[in-house]
Amino acid sequence: MRVLCVFGTRPEAIKMAPVIRELKKHPDYFETRICVTAQHREMLDQMLGLFEITPDVDLDLMEPDQALPDLTAKVIREMTELLKEQKPDWVLIQGDTTTVMATALAAFYLRIPVGHIEAGLRTDDRYSPFPEEINRRIVSVLATYHFAPTVRARDRLLAEGVDPKGVFLTGNTVVDAIHWILGRPPSEEAKRLFTELGLPDPAIAHTEELPFKLLLVTAHRRESFGPPFESLCEGLRTIAERNRDVVLVYPVHLNPRVRDPVRRILAGHPRIRLIEPLSYEPFVRLMNVSHLILTDSGGIQEEASVLGKPVLVLREVTERPELIEAGIGKLVGTNSQRILVETERLLRDEGAYRSMARKAQLFGDGHAAERIVQILMCGG
């Protein structure tokens, strides 16, 4: 069976890597082919090196500040030609990006079955996350197999009328990826990062009392660009100004619409460390020693639950409501005052903090990739 795995961004690579690794354990059954669109070039390349993935095809479609219609058209056009050439039995895609939606459409046009990893997530707000919410809905119409990470995601697909024979509860492959990362020795990159931040060696840092409370920040969502994002940054700066026992560490996304306001509002403060985007392994280790995570990333919401870290979600809605319902995360949006209030509550109220700082198997047990590959082998 020829399986073509297609992805284009850092989060997709993280969550596709365990599936690729599992497919390659069965060379007599699967011919595994890998195509990257390079929707995110630099951050994708970091993941390829970490997970030791060598693409068979690199479409290299990234352009600076690329418009969604242009990217969508290019992915459909290039992927159509590739699918005609490769003639896969299955196409595997992950998540909710433009790469995912456009690849599913190209495969549908050619009557090639699609397996959608991390299927069934919804916010019910078509513009948040944008354009990811609509990308997921479109793929749910086009895919043949739907690998749902949670019971809620599975039930949502069934409620929308997706054929039950094609819906499978597998867990989320990000849990597989985190277990794999933390089972390996720390990299030299992680050791250098921890030294630069004044942290103990990453091999033991998660067991040590740190010299400060590390607040890890990521924020880059397209729907927050403009005044909401500036308000978010103002809230972060006020946190640093008012709390001398914290250090905010913010790996800043490469998008100029993120970097410009971040530098203008946050640069220069002694307790705010703006750093370049990290490879996944040192980032996981930084999450593992953080006191609190503030993020608008969907994947990090999942990862934080595995590591037992409280999450303040810098969005108004999330397609991972399991985190909120379990009390491990809280939606705080982009309003500066609300971000400040909720952060200081967790910094100062030990009971509130302990109630959120809990590990939970909300998104799987670390065996999602095995289940996905077995489903492909057994034909459902």
C-alpha positions as CSV (number, residue, x, y, z in Angstrom):
1,M,0.0,0.0,0.0
2,R,1.5,3.3,-1.1
3,V,0.8,6.0,1.6
4,L,1.6,9.6,0.9
5,C,2.0,11.7,4.0
6,V,1.5,15.4,3.3
7,F,2.3,18.3,5.7
8,G,3.6,21.9,5.5
9,T,3.9,23.4,9.0
10,R,5.7,22.9,12.3
11,P,2.6,21.6,14.2
12,E,1.7,19.2,11.3
13,A,5.2,17.8,11.3
14,I,5.2,17.2,15.1
15,K,1.9,15.3,14.9
16,M,2.6,13.5,11.6
17,A,6.1,12.3,12.7
18,P,4.8,9.5,15.0
19,V,2.6,8.2,12.2
20,I,5.5,8.2,9.7
21,R,7.7,6.4,12.2
22,E,5.0,3.7,12.8
23,L,4.4,3.3,9.1
24,K,8.1,2.6,8.5
25,K,8.0,-0.2,11.0
26,H,6.0,-2.1,8.4
27,P,8.0,-1.9,5.2
28,D,6.5,-5.1,3.8
29,Y,3.1,-3.6,4.0
30,F,3.5,0.1,3.4
31,E,5.5,2.1,0.9
32,T,5.7,5.4,2.8
33,R,6.2,8.5,0.8
34,I,6.5,12.0,2.3
35,C,5.7,15.3,0.7
36,V,6.1,18.7,2.4
37,T,4.6,21.9,1.0
38,A,6.8,24.1,3.2
39,Q,3.9,26.4,4.0
40,H,6.2,27.3,7.0
41,R,9.7,26.9,5.7
42,E,12.2,27.5,8.6
43,M,10.0,26.1,11.4
44,L,9.2,23.1,9.3
45,D,12.9,22.4,8.6
46,Q,13.6,22.4,12.3
47,M,11.0,19.6,12.8
48,L,12.3,17.5,9.9
49,G,15.8,17.5,11.5
50,L,14.5,16.6,14.9
51,F,12.4,13.7,13.9
52,E,14.9,12.6,11.2
53,I,12.4,12.9,8.4
54,T,13.6,13.2,4.8
55,P,10.9,14.3,2.4
56,D,10.6,12.5,-0.9
57,V,9.1,15.7,-2.4
58,D,9.5,19.3,-1.2
59,L,7.1,21.7,-3.0
60,D,8.8,24.7,-1.3
61,L,5.7,26.9,-1.7
62,M,6.4,29.5,1.1
63,E,6.6,33.1,0.1
64,P,6.8,36.1,2.5
65,D,3.4,37.4,3.8
66,Q,1.6,35.0,1.3
67,A,-2.1,35.6,0.8
68,L,-4.4,32.7,1.5
69,P,-6.0,32.5,-2.0
70,D,-2.6,32.4,-3.6
71,L,-1.3,29.6,-1.2
72,T,-4.5,27.6,-1.7
73,A,-4.3,27.8,-5.4
74,K,-0.7,26.8,-5.5
75,V,-1.2,23.8,-3.2
76,I,-4.1,22.5,-5.2
77,R,-2.2,22.9,-8.5
78,E,1.1,21.4,-7.3
79,M,-0.5,18.6,-5.3
80,T,-2.7,17.6,-8.2
81,E,0.3,17.1,-10.4
82,L,2.1,15.2,-7.6
83,L,-0.8,12.9,-6.9
84,K,-1.0,12.1,-10.6
85,E,2.6,11.2,-10.6
86,Q,2.8,9.3,-7.3
87,K,-0.6,7.5,-7.6
88,P,-0.9,6.8,-3.8
89,D,-3.5,4.4,-2.4
90,W,-4.0,6.7,0.6
91,V,-3.2,10.3,1.4
92,L,-2.6,11.2,5.0
93,I,-3.0,14.7,6.3
94,Q,-3.1,16.2,9.8
95,G,-4.9,19.1,11.3
96,D,-6.4,22.3,9.9
97,T,-4.0,24.3,7.7
98,T,-4.4,25.5,4.2
99,T,-2.0,22.7,3.1
100,V,-4.5,20.1,4.7
101,M,-7.6,21.5,3.1
102,A,-6.1,22.1,-0.4
103,T,-4.5,18.6,-0.4
104,A,-7.8,16.9,0.6
105,L,-9.5,18.7,-2.3
106,A,-6.9,17.8,-4.8
107,A,-7.1,14.1,-3.7
108,F,-10.9,14.2,-3.9
109,Y,-10.8,15.5,-7.5
110,L,-8.6,12.4,-8.3
111,R,-10.8,10.0,-6.3
112,I,-7.9,9.1,-3.9
113,P,-9.0,8.3,-0.3
114,V,-7.8,10.7,2.4
115,G,-7.1,9.9,6.0
116,H,-7.5,12.9,8.3
117,I,-5.5,12.8,11.5
118,E,-6.9,15.0,14.3
119,A,-10.4,15.1,12.8
120,G,-13.6,16.5,14.4
121,L,-12.3,19.6,16.2
122,R,-14.7,22.5,16.2
123,T,-15.2,26.0,17.7
124,D,-18.5,26.7,15.9
125,D,-17.1,30.2,15.1
126,R,-16.3,30.2,11.4
127,Y,-13.8,33.1,11.8
128,S,-11.9,31.7,14.8
129,P,-9.4,30.2,14.4
130,F,-9.2,31.7,10.9
131,P,-9.0,30.0,8.5
132,E,-8.5,26.8,10.4
133,E,-12.1,26.3,11.5
134,I,-13.5,26.2,8.0
135,N,-10.5,24.1,6.7
136,R,-11.4,21.4,9.2
137,R,-15.1,21.5,8.2
138,I,-14.2,21.1,4.5
139,V,-11.9,18.2,5.2
140,S,-14.5,16.4,7.2
141,V,-16.7,16.4,4.0
142,L,-13.8,15.2,1.8
143,A,-12.0,12.6,3.9
144,T,-12.7,8.8,3.9
145,Y,-11.1,8.0,7.3
146,H,-11.4,10.4,10.2
147,F,-9.0,9.8,13.1
148,A,-10.6,11.6,16.0
149,P,-8.4,12.5,19.0
150,T,-11.1,12.6,21.6
151,V,-14.6,11.3,22.3
152,R,-16.0,14.8,21.8
153,A,-14.4,15.0,18.4
154,R,-15.7,11.6,17.4
155,D,-19.2,12.4,18.5
156,R,-19.1,15.7,16.7
157,L,-18.3,14.0,13.4
158,L,-21.1,11.5,13.9
159,A,-23.5,14.3,14.7
160,E,-22.6,16.0,11.5
161,G,-23.5,12.9,9.5
162,V,-20.1,11.5,8.8
163,D,-20.3,7.8,7.9
164,P,-19.6,5.9,11.2
165,K,-17.7,3.3,9.4
166,G,-15.0,5.9,8.7
167,V,-14.7,7.5,12.1
168,F,-12.2,6.1,14.6
169,L,-11.2,7.2,18.1
170,T,-7.4,7.1,18.2
171,G,-6.1,9.8,20.6
172,N,-3.8,12.6,19.5
173,T,-0.4,11.9,18.1
174,V,1.1,14.9,19.9
175,V,1.1,12.8,23.0
176,D,3.1,10.2,21.2
177,A,5.5,12.9,20.1
178,I,6.0,14.3,23.6
179,H,6.7,10.9,25.1
180,W,9.3,10.3,22.4
181,I,11.0,13.6,23.1
182,L,11.2,13.3,26.8
183,G,12.5,9.7,26.5
184,R,15.6,11.0,24.8
185,P,18.7,12.8,26.3
186,P,18.5,16.7,26.1
187,S,20.1,18.2,23.0
188,E,23.0,20.6,23.0
189,E,20.5,23.3,21.8
190,A,18.4,22.7,24.9
191,K,21.4,22.8,27.2
192,R,22.5,26.2,25.6
193,L,19.0,27.6,25.9
194,F,18.7,26.7,29.6
195,T,22.2,28.2,30.3
196,E,21.2,31.4,28.6
197,L,18.0,31.7,30.6
198,G,19.8,30.9,33.9
199,L,18.1,27.5,34.3
200,P,19.5,24.2,35.6
201,D,20.6,21.5,33.2
202,P,17.5,20.4,31.2
203,A,18.0,16.8,32.3
204,I,17.2,17.7,35.9
205,A,15.6,21.2,35.7
206,H,12.0,19.8,35.9
207,T,12.9,18.4,39.4
208,E,14.7,21.5,40.7
209,E,13.4,24.7,42.3
210,L,14.0,27.4,39.7
211,P,15.4,30.9,40.6
212,F,12.2,32.5,39.2
213,K,8.7,31.6,38.0
214,L,9.0,31.0,34.2
215,L,6.0,32.2,32.2
216,L,6.1,30.7,28.7
217,V,4.3,32.7,26.1
218,T,3.4,31.9,22.5
219,A,1.0,34.1,20.4
220,H,0.7,34.4,16.7
221,R,-3.0,33.8,15.7
222,R,-4.1,35.5,12.5
223,E,-7.5,36.5,13.9
224,S,-5.7,38.5,16.7
225,F,-3.6,40.7,14.4
226,G,-3.9,44.5,14.9
227,P,-5.4,46.1,18.1
228,P,-6.2,42.8,19.8
229,F,-2.6,41.6,19.5
230,E,-1.3,44.9,20.8
231,S,-3.6,44.6,23.8
232,L,-2.3,41.1,24.4
233,C,1.3,42.4,24.4
234,E,0.4,45.3,26.8
235,G,-1.0,42.8,29.2
236,L,2.2,40.7,29.1
237,R,4.4,43.8,29.7
238,T,2.3,44.8,32.7
239,I,2.7,41.3,34.2
240,A,6.4,41.6,34.0
241,E,6.4,45.1,35.5
242,R,4.2,44.2,38.5
243,N,5.7,40.8,39.4
244,R,9.4,40.8,40.1
245,D,9.5,37.0,40.7
246,V,8.6,36.1,37.1
247,V,10.4,36.0,33.8
248,L,8.4,35.9,30.6
249,V,10.0,33.8,27.8
250,Y,8.5,34.4,24.4
251,P,9.7,32.5,21.3
252,V,8.5,35.0,18.7
253,H,6.8,33.8,15.5
254,L,8.5,34.8,12.3
255,N,5.5,36.6,10.8
256,P,6.2,40.4,10.7
257,R,2.7,41.1,11.9
258,V,3.7,39.3,15.1
259,R,7.3,40.4,15.4
260,D,6.7,44.2,14.9
261,P,4.3,44.8,17.8
262,V,6.1,42.3,20.0
263,R,9.4,44.2,19.6
264,R,7.8,47.6,19.9
265,I,5.9,46.8,23.1
266,L,7.9,44.1,24.9
267,A,11.5,44.6,23.9
268,G,13.9,46.0,26.5
269,H,12.2,44.8,29.7
270,P,14.7,43.0,31.9
271,R,12.2,40.2,32.8
272,I,11.0,39.6,29.3
273,R,13.1,37.4,27.1
274,L,12.2,37.6,23.4
275,I,13.9,34.7,21.6
276,E,13.8,33.1,18.2
277,P,11.4,30.3,17.5
278,L,12.7,27.1,19.1
279,S,13.0,23.6,17.8
280,Y,10.4,21.3,19.3
281,E,12.7,19.4,21.7
282,P,14.0,22.4,23.6
283,F,10.5,23.9,23.5
284,V,9.0,20.8,25.1
285,R,11.7,20.9,27.8
286,L,10.9,24.6,28.4
287,M,7.2,23.8,28.8
288,N,8.2,21.1,31.3
289,V,9.9,23.6,33.6
290,S,7.4,26.5,33.1
291,H,5.2,27.7,36.0
292,L,2.4,28.8,33.6
293,I,1.8,28.9,29.9
294,L,0.0,31.7,28.1
295,T,-0.7,30.7,24.5
296,D,-3.1,31.0,21.5
297,S,-1.7,27.7,20.1
298,G,-4.1,24.7,19.8
299,G,-1.3,22.2,20.0
300,I,0.3,23.7,23.1
301,Q,-3.0,23.4,24.9
302,E,-2.8,19.7,24.3
303,E,0.9,19.4,25.3
304,A,0.4,21.4,28.5
305,S,-2.2,18.9,29.7
306,V,0.3,16.1,29.2
307,L,2.9,18.0,31.2
308,G,0.6,19.2,33.9
309,K,1.0,22.9,33.3
310,P,-1.8,25.5,33.7
311,V,-2.8,27.2,30.5
312,L,-4.3,30.7,29.9
313,V,-5.6,30.5,26.4
314,L,-5.2,33.9,24.6
315,R,-8.3,33.3,22.5
316,E,-12.1,33.8,22.9
317,V,-12.9,30.2,21.7
318,T,-11.0,27.0,21.5
319,E,-11.4,23.8,19.5
320,R,-10.0,21.9,22.5
321,P,-12.8,22.5,25.1
322,E,-11.8,19.3,26.9
323,L,-8.9,21.4,28.5
324,I,-11.3,24.1,29.7
325,E,-13.9,21.6,31.1
326,A,-11.2,19.7,33.0
327,G,-10.1,23.0,34.7
328,I,-6.6,22.8,33.4
329,G,-7.0,25.8,31.0
330,K,-8.9,29.0,31.0
331,L,-10.0,31.2,28.1
332,V,-8.8,34.8,28.7
333,G,-8.8,36.3,25.2
334,T,-6.6,39.2,24.2
335,N,-7.8,41.9,26.6
336,S,-4.8,43.2,28.5
337,Q,-6.6,43.7,31.8
338,R,-8.1,40.2,31.7
339,I,-4.8,38.6,30.9
340,L,-3.2,40.5,33.8
341,V,-5.9,39.6,36.3
342,E,-6.0,35.8,35.5
343,T,-2.2,35.6,35.4
344,E,-1.8,37.3,38.8
345,R,-4.5,35.1,40.3
346,L,-2.5,32.0,39.5
347,L,0.7,33.7,40.7
348,R,-0.7,34.6,44.0
349,D,-3.4,32.1,44.8
350,E,-1.7,28.8,45.6
351,G,-5.0,26.9,45.7
352,A,-6.1,28.2,42.3
353,Y,-2.8,27.3,40.9
354,R,-2.7,23.7,42.3
355,S,-6.2,23.1,41.0
356,M,-5.0,23.7,37.4
357,A,-1.5,22.2,37.6
358,R,-2.6,18.7,37.0
359,K,-1.5,16.1,34.4
360,A,-4.5,14.6,32.5
361,Q,-5.0,12.1,29.7
362,L,-7.4,14.4,27.9
363,F,-5.9,13.8,24.4
364,G,-4.6,10.3,24.4
365,D,-2.2,7.7,25.9
366,G,0.7,7.9,23.6
367,H,-0.4,5.1,21.2
368,A,-2.4,7.1,18.6
369,A,0.0,6.4,15.8
370,E,-0.1,2.7,16.4
371,R,-3.9,2.7,16.2
372,I,-4.0,4.8,13.0
373,V,-1.5,2.4,11.2
374,Q,-3.5,-0.7,12.4
375,I,-6.7,0.8,11.0
376,L,-5.0,1.3,7.6
377,M,-3.6,-2.2,7.7
378,C,-7.0,-3.7,8.5
379,G,-9.0,-1.6,6.1
380,G,-11.1,0.1,8.8
